[in-house]
Amino acid sequence: MIADSVSVRKSLIIRNLDKRIDRRQGVLFVFTLLHIYSASIQLISLG
């Protein structure tokens, strides 16, 4: 029983870490898209 609760706790911690990593990657992805978007606008305006 004790071992089961420990493994459940570990899996919950890993799941929370995965969520945090996903959120961070999402933020990085949005920033990258915005950067590419602004760079392409600058290229178009330069012509």
C-alpha positions as CSV (number, residue, x, y, z in Angstrom):
1,M,0.0,0.0,0.0
2,I,2.8,2.4,0.9
3,A,4.7,1.7,-2.3
4,D,1.5,2.3,-4.3
5,S,0.9,5.7,-2.8
6,V,4.5,6.7,-3.4
7,S,4.3,5.7,-7.1
8,V,1.0,7.6,-7.4
9,R,2.6,10.7,-5.9
10,K,5.5,10.4,-8.3
11,S,3.3,10.1,-11.3
12,L,1.3,13.2,-10.1
13,I,4.5,15.2,-9.8
14,I,5.7,14.1,-13.2
15,R,2.3,15.1,-14.7
16,N,2.5,18.5,-13.1
17,L,6.0,19.0,-14.5
18,D,4.7,18.0,-17.9
19,K,2.0,20.6,-17.7
20,R,4.5,23.3,-16.7
21,I,6.8,22.3,-19.6
22,D,3.9,22.3,-22.0
23,R,2.9,25.8,-20.9
24,R,6.5,27.1,-21.2
25,Q,6.8,25.6,-24.7
26,G,3.5,27.2,-25.7
27,V,4.7,30.6,-24.5
28,L,8.0,30.2,-26.5
29,F,6.0,29.1,-29.5
30,V,3.8,32.2,-29.4
31,F,6.9,34.4,-29.0
32,T,8.6,32.7,-32.0
33,L,5.5,33.2,-34.1
34,L,5.3,36.9,-33.1
35,H,9.0,37.3,-33.9
36,I,8.6,35.7,-37.3
37,Y,5.4,37.8,-38.0
38,S,7.1,41.1,-37.1
39,A,10.2,40.1,-39.1
40,S,8.1,39.3,-42.2
41,I,6.2,42.6,-41.9
42,Q,9.5,44.5,-41.7
43,L,10.7,42.6,-44.9
44,I,7.4,43.4,-46.7
45,S,7.6,47.1,-45.7
46,L,11.2,47.3,-46.9
47,G,10.0,45.8,-50.1
